[in-house]
Amino acid sequence: MKLILILALCATAYAASVDGIPVHYTAAGKGPNTVILVHGWTCDSTVWGQQIPALAKLYRVLAIDLPGHGQSGSPNDGKLTMELFARAIEAIRAEDHADNLVLVGHSMGTPVVIQYARLYPQHTRALVFVDGAFAMSASRLSSPPDPKQYEGEQGRERRDKMIHSMFSSATTPEMQARILKMMLDTSDATAGSAMLAMYDPSIWKHDTSTIPILGLYAEHSPAYDRSEAARFPHFEYHEIPGTGHFLMMEKPQEFNRLLLGFLANTFAPTASH
């Protein structure tokens, strides 16, 4: 509750639209350089409550609720895709008249920001992966999940177990309760469709990128693939000890220090575009 109050005090809520779907986002700070914060699966923009005030002192900061999540609407057919998510980000960028972007993607937000950079390279200055996968094996892609497994009481129990596996000793009981409520309040339809969207083979292209990329990962995170990181020649990797999947909430000071350092270098006048 405290984090939500902090977020409300420092950011203003807005709405954009993609395919007729209302897309909720908050904005704070000002300036020519913009940071866009993208949450993960069944989460929402409030996960960035400890980052927005720190970032807004130096940059324009936009935090999105992806379609189907938080206060944003859902497509009529219920189908969520990485392309739709990327176009939702573009809708808020255009609505805010922002450019020169660094996109920060937590968990599912990592493939989302990668897809955005593919579709809109002219607006993308750099990317930040926050405990998110940037590669998926062919064997996993060949066995996509059944969205129905996230429906009903059994689906809720499955999601509850999955969420608990993301916690660490640094995830306080207050954080756990807040994260569980946020993720379990997200609809069954969104949980299933968004999970399926992550198994779309077309988004796992093994392509390369020469833009700066920061990777902030939990201790011994299974999401980080060292061999695949070689695709990105300007990849800066940091593992934050003693953290779980929600490292930006668990150790915000260390997280913010690393992120702000990367942003300062990226937005420096001598940094290459």
PALUMLUM-991068 format. One record per residue: residue number from 0; x, y, z of N, C-alpha, C in turn. Coordinates in steps of 0.1 Angstrom, whole numbers. Atoms other than C-alpha are relative to their C-alpha. Example, Ala and Ser with C-alpha at 12.3 -4.5 7.8 and 13.67 -1.06 7.14 Angstrom:
% PALUMLUM-991068
{site 0 {9 -12 0} {123 -45 78} {9 12 0}}
{site 1 {-9 -11 0} {137 -11 71} {-8 11 8}}
END
This chain:
% PALUMLUM-991068
{site 0 {8 -12 0} {0 0 0} {9 13 0}}
{site 1 {-9 -12 0} {29 24 8} {6 3 -13}}
{site 2 {-6 -2 13} {45 18 -26} {-10 6 -10}}
{site 3 {10 -6 9} {12 25 -44} {-2 15 3}}
{site 4 {2 -14 -4} {8 57 -24} {12 9 -5}}
{site 5 {-12 -7 6} {44 68 -34} {-2 2 -14}}
{site 6 {2 0 14} {36 60 -70} {-10 11 -3}}
{site 7 {11 -9 3} {4 80 -69} {4 15 3}}
{site 8 {-4 -13 -3} {21 110 -54} {10 6 -10}}
{site 9 {-10 -5 9} {49 113 -80} {-3 -2 -14}}
{site 10 {3 3 14} {32 101 -112} {-15 4 -3}}
{site 11 {14 -4 5} {1 112 -132} {-5 -11 -9}}
{site 12 {6 11 8} {-22 86 -148} {-5 6 -14}}
{site 13 {4 -4 14} {-29 88 -186} {-5 -13 -6}}
{site 14 {4 12 8} {-44 65 -212} {2 3 -15}}
{site 15 {-2 0 14} {-36 57 -248} {-9 -11 -6}}
{site 16 {8 10 6} {-52 33 -272} {7 -8 -11}}
{site 17 {-6 8 11} {-41 4 -294} {-11 -10 -4}}
{site 18 {11 8 5} {-66 -14 -316} {-13 2 7}}
{site 19 {13 -3 -7} {-94 3 -297} {1 -4 15}}
{site 20 {-2 4 -14} {-80 -11 -264} {6 11 8}}
{site 21 {-6 -10 -9} {-75 15 -236} {13 -5 7}}
{site 22 {-13 3 -6} {-39 14 -224} {3 10 11}}
{site 23 {-2 -9 -12} {-33 28 -189} {15 1 2}}
{site 24 {-14 -2 -4} {1 43 -180} {1 12 9}}
{site 25 {-3 -11 -9} {16 67 -155} {12 7 -6}}
{site 26 {-12 -8 5} {41 95 -163} {5 8 11}}
{site 27 {-7 -8 -10} {66 113 -141} {13 5 -6}}
{site 28 {-12 -6 4} {96 135 -145} {-1 7 -14}}
{site 29 {0 -8 13} {106 155 -176} {14 -1 -6}}
{site 30 {-13 0 7} {133 159 -201} {0 -7 -14}}
{site 31 {0 6 14} {144 147 -236} {2 -15 0}}
{site 32 {-3 14 -1} {154 112 -224} {-11 -7 8}}
{site 33 {12 7 -5} {126 87 -216} {4 -14 4}}
{site 34 {-1 14 -4} {126 55 -196} {-14 -6 1}}
{site 35 {13 7 0} {97 31 -202} {1 -13 8}}
{site 36 {0 11 -9} {90 5 -175} {-11 -10 -4}}
{site 37 {10 10 5} {73 -27 -186} {0 -12 10}}
{site 38 {2 11 -10} {60 -53 -160} {0 -13 -7}}
{site 39 {0 14 5} {59 -90 -163} {-14 -7 0}}
{site 40 {12 8 2} {33 -118 -166} {-9 2 12}}
{site 41 {11 -2 -9} {0 -110 -147} {4 10 11}}
{site 42 {-4 -11 -9} {17 -80 -130} {-6 13 -5}}
{site 43 {4 -13 5} {11 -43 -135} {11 10 4}}
{site 44 {-10 -10 -1} {29 -10 -134} {4 4 14}}
{site 45 {-4 -3 -14} {29 -7 -96} {12 -7 5}}
{site 46 {-12 7 -5} {58 -31 -93} {12 9 0}}
{site 47 {-11 -10 1} {80 -1 -102} {-1 11 10}}
{site 48 {2 -11 -10} {70 19 -71} {13 5 6}}
{site 49 {-13 -4 -6} {106 20 -58} {9 6 -11}}
{site 50 {-8 -5 11} {120 30 -92} {-4 14 -5}}
{site 51 {5 -12 6} {98 58 -105} {5 13 7}}
{site 52 {-5 -12 -6} {107 84 -79} {14 3 -2}}
{site 53 {-14 -1 2} {144 78 -83} {3 4 -15}}
{site 54 {-3 -2 14} {143 78 -121} {-6 14 -4}}
{site 55 {7 -12 4} {119 108 -124} {8 13 4}}
{site 56 {-8 -11 -3} {145 131 -108} {9 4 -12}}
{site 57 {-9 -3 11} {165 129 -140} {-6 -2 -14}}
{site 58 {5 3 13} {143 115 -168} {-15 0 0}}
{site 59 {14 2 2} {108 113 -182} {-2 -15 2}}
{site 60 {2 14 -3} {94 80 -169} {-14 -4 -3}}
{site 61 {14 5 4} {64 61 -184} {0 -15 5}}
{site 62 {2 14 -5} {51 29 -166} {-13 -4 -6}}
{site 63 {12 5 7} {26 9 -186} {-6 -12 7}}
{site 64 {7 13 -2} {-1 -16 -178} {-3 -6 -14}}
{site 65 {2 7 12} {1 -40 -207} {-15 -4 -2}}
{site 66 {14 5 2} {-32 -50 -224} {-3 -12 8}}
{site 67 {4 12 -8} {-51 -74 -202} {5 1 15}}
{site 68 {-6 -1 -13} {-32 -62 -171} {-4 13 6}}
{site 69 {3 -12 -7} {-38 -37 -144} {-12 7 -4}}
{site 70 {12 -8 4} {-61 -9 -155} {-2 1 -15}}
{site 71 {2 0 15} {-57 -15 -192} {-11 -10 -4}}
{site 72 {10 9 5} {-84 -31 -213} {6 -12 -7}}
{site 73 {-4 12 7} {-83 -64 -231} {-6 -1 -14}}
{site 74 {6 1 13} {-88 -73 -268} {-13 -8 1}}
{site 75 {13 7 0} {-123 -85 -277} {1 -15 -1}}
{site 76 {-2 14 1} {-110 -119 -287} {8 -6 11}}
{site 77 {-8 5 -11} {-89 -122 -256} {14 -4 -3}}
{site 78 {-14 4 4} {-57 -129 -276} {10 10 2}}
{site 79 {-11 -8 -3} {-26 -114 -263} {13 -5 -7}}
{site 80 {-13 4 7} {7 -113 -283} {11 10 4}}
{site 81 {-11 -9 -3} {41 -98 -279} {0 12 -10}}
{site 82 {2 -11 9} {34 -77 -310} {-10 10 5}}
{site 83 {10 -9 -5} {3 -63 -294} {6 8 12}}
{site 84 {-6 -7 -11} {22 -55 -262} {10 11 -5}}
{site 85 {-9 -10 5} {49 -38 -282} {-7 12 -6}}
{site 86 {7 -11 6} {24 -17 -301} {-7 8 10}}
{site 87 {5 -7 -11} {8 -8 -268} {10 10 5}}
{site 88 {-10 -8 -5} {41 6 -257} {2 12 -10}}
{site 89 {-2 -10 10} {44 25 -290} {-12 10 1}}
{site 90 {11 -9 -2} {9 40 -284} {2 10 11}}
{site 91 {-2 -10 -11} {19 55 -251} {12 9 -3}}
{site 92 {-11 -9 5} {52 67 -266} {-5 11 -8}}
{site 93 {5 -10 9} {33 85 -293} {-9 10 7}}
{site 94 {9 -8 -7} {7 98 -269} {8 10 9}}
{site 95 {-8 -8 -8} {34 112 -247} {10 9 -8}}
{site 96 {-10 -7 8} {55 125 -276} {14 -2 4}}
{site 97 {-13 4 -5} {85 107 -262} {9 -6 -11}}
{site 98 {-10 7 9} {116 95 -279} {13 -2 7}}
{site 99 {-13 2 -7} {152 85 -272} {-3 -9 12}}
{site 100 {5 9 -10} {139 55 -252} {10 -10 5}}
{site 101 {-6 12 -6} {155 31 -228} {-12 -8 6}}
{site 102 {11 8 -5} {130 3 -222} {5 -11 10}}
{site 103 {-3 9 -11} {131 -17 -190} {-11 -11 1}}
{site 104 {10 10 0} {114 -51 -191} {2 -11 10}}
{site 105 {-1 11 -10} {108 -74 -161} {-7 -12 -4}}
{site 106 {6 13 3} {103 -111 -167} {-6 -1 -14}}
{site 107 {6 0 14} {78 -114 -196} {3 13 -7}}
{site 108 {-3 -13 6} {86 -77 -201} {13 0 -9}}
{site 109 {-12 0 8} {120 -87 -215} {-3 -4 -14}}
{site 110 {3 2 14} {107 -104 -247} {-9 11 -6}}
{site 111 {8 -11 5} {82 -75 -249} {9 11 -5}}
{site 112 {-8 -12 4} {109 -48 -250} {9 -4 -12}}
{site 113 {-8 4 11} {130 -69 -274} {-9 1 -13}}
{site 114 {9 -1 11} {100 -71 -297} {-2 15 -4}}
{site 115 {1 -15 3} {95 -33 -294} {12 5 -8}}
{site 116 {-12 -5 7} {131 -27 -304} {1 -5 -14}}
{site 117 {1 5 14} {126 -49 -335} {-9 8 -8}}
{site 118 {10 -8 8} {95 -30 -346} {3 15 -1}}
{site 119 {-2 -15 0} {106 5 -336} {15 3 4}}
{site 120 {-14 -3 -3} {144 7 -337} {3 15 0}}
{site 121 {-3 -15 1} {143 44 -345} {-3 7 13}}
{site 122 {2 -6 -13} {130 51 -310} {7 -6 11}}
{site 123 {-6 8 -10} {151 26 -291} {14 4 2}}
{site 124 {-14 -3 -3} {183 38 -275} {7 -11 7}}
{site 125 {-6 11 -8} {189 9 -251} {-11 -8 6}}
{site 126 {10 9 -7} {172 -20 -233} {6 -5 13}}
{site 127 {-4 6 -13} {173 -34 -198} {-9 -12 3}}
{site 128 {7 13 -3} {164 -70 -191} {0 -2 16}}
{site 129 {1 2 -14} {152 -76 -155} {-5 -14 3}}
{site 130 {3 14 -3} {153 -113 -147} {-9 -6 -10}}
{site 131 {8 5 10} {138 -120 -180} {8 -8 -10}}
{site 132 {-6 9 10} {145 -147 -207} {1 8 -13}}
{site 133 {-2 -5 13} {159 -136 -240} {3 -11 -11}}
{site 134 {-1 11 9} {161 -170 -255} {-9 -12 5}}
{site 135 {8 12 -4} {139 -202 -255} {4 -11 -9}}
{site 136 {-5 12 8} {150 -237 -266} {-11 -5 -9}}
{site 137 {10 5 9} {133 -254 -295} {-9 -11 7}}
{site 138 {8 10 -7} {122 -282 -272} {-12 6 8}}
{site 139 {10 -7 -7} {103 -258 -250} {-11 6 -9}}
{site 140 {9 -6 9} {88 -240 -279} {-10 -10 -7}}
{site 141 {8 10 7} {75 -273 -293} {-11 -5 10}}
{site 142 {11 5 -10} {54 -279 -261} {-6 12 7}}
{site 143 {6 -11 -6} {35 -247 -255} {-11 -4 11}}
{site 144 {9 4 -10} {13 -246 -224} {-15 1 -5}}
{site 145 {15 -1 3} {-25 -251 -225} {-5 11 8}}
{site 146 {5 -11 -8} {-41 -218 -215} {-11 -4 10}}
{site 147 {11 5 -9} {-69 -238 -198} {5 -4 13}}
{site 148 {-6 4 -13} {-45 -249 -171} {1 11 10}}
{site 149 {0 -11 -9} {-47 -214 -157} {-14 4 4}}
{site 150 {14 -4 -3} {-85 -214 -154} {-5 -7 13}}
{site 151 {7 6 -12} {-107 -220 -123} {9 -2 12}}
{site 152 {-7 2 -12} {-97 -231 -89} {14 -7 -1}}
{site 153 {-13 7 2} {-70 -256 -100} {10 9 -7}}
{site 154 {-9 -9 7} {-56 -229 -123} {6 10 10}}
{site 155 {-5 -9 -10} {-54 -205 -94} {10 -6 10}}
{site 156 {-10 7 -9} {-36 -231 -72} {13 -1 -8}}
{site 157 {-13 1 7} {-11 -236 -100} {7 13 -1}}
{site 158 {-6 -13 1} {-5 -199 -104} {6 4 14}}
{site 159 {-4 -3 -14} {-2 -195 -66} {14 -7 3}}
{site 160 {-12 7 -2} {25 -222 -65} {11 6 -8}}
{site 161 {-10 -6 9} {43 -207 -95} {5 13 6}}
{site 162 {-4 -13 -6} {43 -172 -78} {9 -2 12}}
{site 163 {-8 3 -12} {56 -186 -46} {15 -4 -3}}
{site 164 {-14 4 5} {86 -201 -65} {8 12 -4}}
{site 165 {-8 -12 4} {96 -166 -75} {6 8 12}}
{site 166 {-4 -8 -12} {101 -154 -39} {14 -5 5}}
{site 167 {-13 3 -6} {134 -154 -20} {-1 4 15}}
{site 168 {0 -4 -14} {144 -147 16} {-1 15 1}}
{site 169 {1 -15 0} {144 -110 6} {-14 5 -3}}
{site 170 {14 -4 3} {107 -111 -4} {-7 0 14}}
{site 171 {7 -1 -13} {91 -98 28} {-14 -5 0}}
{site 172 {14 4 0} {57 -111 39} {-9 11 -6}}
{site 173 {9 -11 6} {42 -77 29} {1 0 -15}}
{site 174 {-2 0 15} {58 -79 -6} {-7 -13 -5}}
{site 175 {6 12 4} {46 -115 -9} {-15 1 -2}}
{site 176 {15 -2 1} {10 -106 -1} {-4 9 -11}}
{site 177 {4 -9 11} {10 -77 -25} {2 -6 -13}}
{site 178 {-2 6 13} {25 -96 -53} {-10 -11 -3}}
{site 179 {10 11 2} {2 -126 -48} {-14 6 -4}}
{site 180 {13 -6 3} {-29 -103 -48} {0 6 -14}}
{site 181 {-1 -6 13} {-17 -84 -79} {-1 -11 -11}}
{site 182 {-1 10 10} {-9 -116 -99} {-13 -9 -1}}
{site 183 {12 9 0} {-39 -137 -88} {-13 8 -3}}
{site 184 {11 -8 4} {-63 -108 -93} {-1 2 -15}}
{site 185 {1 -1 15} {-54 -108 -130} {-8 -12 -5}}
{site 186 {10 10 4} {-80 -127 -150} {7 -13 -5}}
{site 187 {-5 13 5} {-76 -164 -159} {3 1 -15}}
{site 188 {-2 -1 14} {-79 -154 -196} {13 7 -3}}
{site 189 {-13 -7 2} {-50 -130 -194} {12 -9 4}}
{site 190 {-10 9 -4} {-29 -155 -175} {3 -10 -11}}
{site 191 {-2 11 10} {-34 -182 -201} {5 6 -13}}
{site 192 {-3 -5 13} {-32 -160 -232} {14 6 0}}
{site 193 {-13 -6 -1} {-1 -140 -220} {11 -11 1}}
{site 194 {-10 10 -1} {17 -172 -211} {2 -7 -14}}
{site 195 {-1 6 13} {9 -187 -245} {8 9 -10}}
{site 196 {-7 -10 9} {22 -155 -262} {15 -1 1}}
{site 197 {-14 2 -2} {56 -162 -247} {6 -12 -7}}
{site 198 {-5 12 7} {58 -195 -266} {-2 2 -15}}
{site 199 {1 -2 14} {53 -179 -300} {14 -1 -6}}
{site 200 {-14 2 6} {83 -192 -321} {5 12 -7}}
{site 201 {-4 -12 8} {83 -160 -342} {7 11 8}}
{site 202 {-7 -10 -8} {96 -139 -313} {14 -4 5}}
{site 203 {-13 5 -4} {126 -161 -305} {9 -2 -12}}
{site 204 {-7 0 13} {147 -152 -335} {15 -2 1}}
{site 205 {-15 1 -1} {182 -155 -321} {7 11 -8}}
{site 206 {-7 -10 7} {189 -122 -338} {9 8 9}}
{site 207 {-10 -8 -8} {216 -98 -327} {-4 15 1}}
{site 208 {3 -14 -2} {215 -62 -315} {13 6 5}}
{site 209 {-12 -7 -4} {243 -37 -312} {-2 11 10}}
{site 210 {3 -11 -9} {225 -13 -289} {4 -4 14}}
{site 211 {-4 3 -14} {235 -11 -252} {-11 -8 7}}
{site 212 {9 8 -8} {218 -37 -230} {5 -3 14}}
{site 213 {-3 3 -14} {218 -40 -192} {-8 -12 4}}
{site 214 {7 11 -6} {209 -73 -176} {1 0 15}}
{site 215 {0 0 -15} {199 -72 -139} {-8 -13 4}}
{site 216 {6 13 -3} {192 -107 -126} {1 -4 14}}
{site 217 {0 6 -14} {184 -125 -94} {12 -9 1}}
{site 218 {-11 9 -3} {210 -146 -77} {-3 -14 -6}}
{site 219 {2 13 7} {215 -178 -98} {-12 -1 -8}}
{site 220 {12 0 8} {187 -169 -121} {0 -10 -11}}
{site 221 {1 9 11} {176 -196 -145} {-4 8 -13}}
{site 222 {3 -8 12} {165 -168 -169} {12 4 -8}}
{site 223 {-12 -5 7} {200 -158 -178} {7 -11 -8}}
{site 224 {-7 10 9} {216 -177 -207} {13 7 -5}}
{site 225 {-13 -6 4} {253 -169 -210} {3 -1 -14}}
{site 226 {-3 2 14} {257 -184 -244} {-8 9 -9}}
{site 227 {8 -8 9} {228 -165 -259} {3 15 2}}
{site 228 {-4 -14 -2} {241 -132 -243} {11 4 -10}}
{site 229 {-10 -3 9} {269 -134 -268} {-6 6 -13}}
{site 230 {6 -7 11} {244 -122 -294} {0 15 1}}
{site 231 {0 -14 -3} {246 -88 -278} {13 5 4}}
{site 232 {-14 -4 -3} {281 -73 -280} {1 10 11}}
{site 233 {-1 -10 -11} {272 -45 -256} {-10 -3 11}}
{site 234 {9 5 -11} {255 -66 -229} {8 2 13}}
{site 235 {-6 -2 -14} {264 -55 -193} {-9 -8 10}}
{site 236 {7 9 -9} {254 -82 -168} {3 2 14}}
{site 237 {-1 -1 -14} {248 -79 -131} {-9 -9 7}}
{site 238 {9 8 -8} {235 -104 -106} {0 6 14}}
{site 239 {1 -6 -13} {222 -90 -74} {-2 -11 11}}
{site 240 {0 11 -10} {230 -114 -45} {-12 1 9}}
{site 241 {11 1 -10} {202 -125 -22} {-13 5 -5}}
{site 242 {13 -4 6} {173 -117 -45} {-7 -11 -7}}
{site 243 {8 9 8} {145 -136 -62} {-4 8 -12}}
{site 244 {4 -6 12} {125 -127 -92} {-4 14 0}}
{site 245 {5 -14 -1} {112 -94 -79} {11 9 6}}
{site 246 {-12 -6 -6} {147 -80 -73} {-1 15 1}}
{site 247 {2 -14 -1} {136 -44 -80} {-8 5 12}}
{site 248 {7 -3 -13} {113 -46 -50} {8 -4 12}}
{site 249 {-7 6 -11} {136 -67 -28} {12 8 4}}
{site 250 {-12 -8 -3} {168 -46 -31} {0 12 -9}}
{site 251 {1 -12 9} {157 -13 -47} {12 9 -1}}
{site 252 {-11 -9 0} {187 7 -37} {11 -5 -9}}
{site 253 {-11 6 9} {212 -17 -54} {-5 0 -14}}
{site 254 {6 0 13} {188 -21 -83} {1 14 -7}}
{site 255 {1 -14 6} {184 17 -88} {14 5 -3}}
{site 256 {-14 -5 2} {222 23 -84} {5 -5 -14}}
{site 257 {-5 6 13} {230 -1 -113} {-8 6 -12}}
{site 258 {8 -5 11} {201 11 -134} {4 15 -3}}
{site 259 {-3 -14 2} {209 48 -129} {14 2 -6}}
{site 260 {-13 -1 6} {246 42 -137} {0 -3 -15}}
{site 261 {1 4 14} {237 25 -170} {-7 11 -8}}
{site 262 {7 -11 7} {213 53 -179} {9 12 -2}}
{site 263 {-9 -12 1} {239 80 -172} {10 -3 -11}}
{site 264 {-9 3 11} {263 62 -196} {-7 0 -13}}
{site 265 {7 1 13} {237 56 -222} {-4 13 -5}}
{site 266 {4 -13 4} {224 91 -222} {11 11 -1}}
{site 267 {-11 -9 0} {258 107 -220} {1 6 -14}}
{site 268 {-1 -6 14} {264 132 -249} {9 -7 -9}}
{site 269 {-10 7 8} {293 111 -261} {-4 -14 -4}}
{site 270 {5 14 3} {273 78 -261} {-5 -1 -14}}
{site 271 {4 3 14} {267 63 -295} {-15 -3 0}}
{site 272 {15 2 1} {230 61 -307} {-2 -14 -6}}
END
